[in-house]
Amino acid sequence: MLVDYSRVKNIFICTGKTDLRRGIDGLCALVAGQYSLDLFDDAIFLFCGNRKDRFKALYYDGDGFLLLYKRLEIGKLQWPRDENEVRKLSSQQMRWLLEGLAVEQPRAIRPAPPGTVF
């Protein structure tokens, strides 16, 4: 991506289906109107349509908006489909998503139950 998302303060995923025919103005209206989020607060907003092989990312870089569009040639994104919800992601979760993995990964190491003595 043109934006180093590991340095961006906020990463938001709009989990429902978004009409990807929308451009910058339409996606800005969605973020500000439906989700009441600040478009200018060093944030990337991610959107996915019906098909899970493409997504858009919206980012304000200080003097204008950047709209990134990506279509995967092979595979699909594991996009959460909770309608009308927006979630904050870590840069690790965004990396998982863009690599085709689920945003929520099972833990490799489970914590020991309380009171366990080794």
Secondary structure as UniProt FT lines:
FT   HELIX           5..7
FT   STRAND          10..17
FT   TURN            20..21
FT   HELIX           24..29
FT   HELIX           30..34
FT   TURN            39..40
FT   STRAND          43..48
FT   TURN            52..53
FT   STRAND          54..60
FT   STRAND          65..71
FT   TURN            83..84
FT   STRAND          86..89
FT   HELIX           91..98
FT   TURN            99..100
FT   TURN            114..115
//
